[in-house]
Amino acid sequence: MGHSKANKEQSHERIVQTAAARFREEGVDGIGVADLMKEAGLTHGGFYRHFGSRDELVAEAVECALSDGGRAVEAVAASKASRQVVAARLVDAYLSTAHRDALATSCAVTTLAGDVARSNQRARTAYTQQVNSYLDLLARLAAAEPSKDKRAKAITALSSLVGAVSLSRAVNDEALSQEILKSAADELKALLG
């Protein structure tokens, strides 16, 4: 007895969600198709009923992971608070130990940067679109005139956010990790002012 279209769509979504989380945790090459399908509660043989290739799954999972992060950032930005308060909240949330430690649900712009750089065009396009979306948001939050200065501040801020989280995850010294996050947060709040 075959699966209904709705069941197939649910299974497809479960595979993509599982891959999005695992790719953020372990990298695109950190988990094989068989283990991924098992974790999603499906058989390895069913993979090709959902995807034409592993690259197709990678692209969909990257899009899904980026979309998750975009919604989280937009939720912070949607606040009715002042520009400065929203900027500070965004910086504090992004540079928190909770965000640092929650790889499976953290920002894919940080966790997948290296993988996407070596990935297919679809994944790179989705990544570029999300980076531009974050830059637009950060430019709206930046205190600067004219708009080219806001764009420069946004690029500096995003680079600092991503870099600080990456460094804080990579070091094996908790005090240094905390220092990286705090120093970056202080500087970014001053930059976005």
C-alpha positions as CSV (number, residue, x, y, z in Angstrom):
1,M,0.0,0.0,0.0
2,G,1.5,3.3,-1.1
3,H,1.8,6.5,0.9
4,S,-0.6,9.2,0.3
5,K,0.6,12.5,-1.2
6,A,0.2,14.1,2.3
7,N,2.3,11.4,3.9
8,K,4.9,11.8,1.3
9,E,5.0,15.6,1.9
10,Q,5.3,15.0,5.6
11,S,8.1,12.6,5.2
12,H,9.9,14.9,2.8
13,E,9.6,17.8,5.3
14,R,10.8,15.5,8.1
15,I,13.9,14.6,6.1
16,V,14.6,18.3,5.2
17,Q,14.2,19.4,8.9
18,T,16.4,16.6,10.1
19,A,19.1,17.4,7.6
20,A,18.9,21.1,8.4
21,A,19.5,20.4,12.1
22,R,22.2,17.8,11.5
23,F,24.1,19.8,8.9
24,R,24.2,22.7,11.4
25,E,25.6,20.3,14.0
26,E,28.0,18.2,12.0
27,G,28.4,19.9,8.7
28,V,27.1,18.8,5.3
29,D,29.5,15.9,5.1
30,G,29.1,14.9,8.8
31,I,26.2,12.6,8.3
32,G,25.4,10.1,5.5
33,V,22.1,9.5,3.7
34,A,21.5,6.2,5.5
35,D,21.9,7.7,9.0
36,L,19.9,10.8,8.1
37,M,17.0,8.7,6.8
38,K,17.2,6.5,9.9
39,E,17.1,9.5,12.2
40,A,14.1,10.8,10.2
41,G,12.4,7.5,10.8
42,L,12.5,6.3,7.2
43,T,14.4,3.7,5.2
44,H,17.5,4.5,3.2
45,G,15.8,3.2,0.1
46,G,13.2,5.8,0.2
47,F,15.6,8.7,-0.2
48,Y,15.4,8.8,-4.0
49,R,11.6,9.0,-3.9
50,H,12.1,12.4,-2.3
51,F,15.3,13.8,-3.9
52,G,17.1,13.4,-7.2
53,S,20.5,13.5,-5.5
54,R,22.2,14.3,-2.2
55,D,23.0,17.8,-3.6
56,E,19.3,18.4,-4.0
57,L,18.8,17.5,-0.3
58,V,21.7,19.7,0.7
59,A,20.2,22.7,-1.1
60,E,16.7,22.2,0.4
61,A,18.2,21.7,3.9
62,V,20.3,24.8,3.6
63,E,17.3,26.8,2.5
64,C,15.3,25.4,5.4
65,A,18.0,26.2,8.0
66,L,18.5,29.7,6.6
67,S,14.7,30.3,6.7
68,D,14.6,29.2,10.4
69,G,17.3,31.7,11.3
70,G,15.7,34.5,9.3
71,R,12.4,34.0,11.1
72,A,14.1,34.2,14.5
73,V,16.0,37.4,13.6
74,E,12.9,39.0,12.1
75,A,11.0,38.2,15.3
76,V,13.5,40.2,17.4
77,A,13.5,43.0,14.8
78,A,9.7,43.2,14.8
79,S,9.7,44.7,18.3
80,K,8.1,48.1,18.8
81,A,11.1,49.2,20.9
82,S,13.6,51.8,19.8
83,R,16.2,51.1,17.1
84,Q,18.9,51.0,19.8
85,V,17.0,48.6,22.0
86,V,16.2,46.3,19.1
87,A,19.9,46.3,18.0
88,A,21.1,45.6,21.5
89,R,18.6,42.7,21.9
90,L,19.7,41.2,18.5
91,V,23.3,41.4,19.4
92,D,22.8,40.0,22.8
93,A,20.7,37.1,21.5
94,Y,23.1,36.3,18.7
95,L,26.2,36.5,20.9
96,S,24.7,34.5,23.8
97,T,26.1,31.3,25.1
98,A,22.7,29.7,24.4
99,H,23.1,30.5,20.7
100,R,26.7,29.4,20.7
101,D,25.9,26.1,22.2
102,A,22.7,25.2,20.3
103,L,24.2,24.1,17.0
104,A,21.2,22.3,15.7
105,T,19.0,25.4,15.9
106,S,21.5,28.1,15.6
107,C,22.0,30.5,12.7
108,A,22.9,28.7,9.5
109,V,24.8,31.7,8.3
110,T,27.4,30.9,10.9
111,T,27.2,27.1,11.0
112,L,27.1,26.4,7.3
113,A,29.4,29.1,5.9
114,G,32.3,26.7,5.1
115,D,30.0,24.0,3.7
116,V,28.0,26.4,1.5
117,A,31.2,27.9,0.1
118,R,31.9,24.4,-1.4
119,S,28.2,23.6,-2.2
120,N,26.0,23.8,-5.2
121,Q,24.7,27.0,-6.8
122,R,21.2,26.7,-5.3
123,A,22.6,26.5,-1.7
124,R,24.9,29.4,-2.4
125,T,22.1,31.5,-3.8
126,A,19.9,30.8,-0.8
127,Y,22.8,31.7,1.5
128,T,23.5,35.0,-0.4
129,Q,19.9,35.9,-0.2
130,Q,19.9,35.4,3.6
131,V,23.1,37.4,4.0
132,N,21.5,40.3,2.1
133,S,18.4,40.0,4.2
134,Y,20.5,40.3,7.4
135,L,22.5,43.2,5.9
136,D,19.2,45.0,5.1
137,L,18.0,44.5,8.7
138,L,21.3,45.6,10.3
139,A,21.4,48.6,8.0
140,R,17.9,49.6,9.3
141,L,19.2,49.3,12.8
142,A,22.5,51.1,12.3
143,A,22.9,54.7,13.4
144,A,24.5,56.4,10.4
145,E,24.0,58.8,7.5
146,P,24.2,58.5,4.6
147,S,22.8,55.1,3.7
148,K,26.2,53.9,2.3
149,D,27.6,54.3,5.9
150,K,24.7,52.2,7.2
151,R,25.5,49.5,4.6
152,A,29.2,49.5,5.7
153,K,28.2,49.3,9.4
154,A,25.8,46.4,8.5
155,I,28.6,44.5,6.7
156,T,30.9,45.0,9.7
157,A,28.3,44.0,12.2
158,L,27.3,40.8,10.4
159,S,30.9,39.8,9.8
160,S,31.6,40.4,13.5
161,L,28.5,38.5,14.7
162,V,29.3,35.5,12.5
163,G,33.0,35.6,13.3
164,A,32.6,36.0,17.0
165,V,30.2,33.1,17.3
166,S,32.5,30.9,15.1
167,L,35.5,31.8,17.2
168,S,33.7,31.3,20.5
169,R,32.6,27.8,19.3
170,A,36.1,26.8,18.1
171,V,38.2,27.6,21.2
172,N,38.4,25.1,24.0
173,D,38.8,27.7,26.7
174,E,35.4,28.7,28.2
175,A,36.8,32.0,29.6
176,L,38.2,33.0,26.2
177,S,34.9,32.0,24.5
178,Q,33.0,34.2,26.9
179,E,35.4,37.0,26.4
180,I,35.1,36.8,22.6
181,L,31.3,37.0,22.9
182,K,31.3,39.9,25.4
183,S,33.9,42.0,23.6
184,A,32.1,41.6,20.2
185,A,28.8,42.4,21.8
186,D,30.1,45.6,23.4
187,E,31.8,46.8,20.2
188,L,28.8,46.0,18.1
189,K,26.4,47.9,20.3
190,A,28.7,50.9,20.1
191,L,29.0,50.5,16.3
192,L,25.2,50.2,15.7
193,G,24.6,52.9,18.3
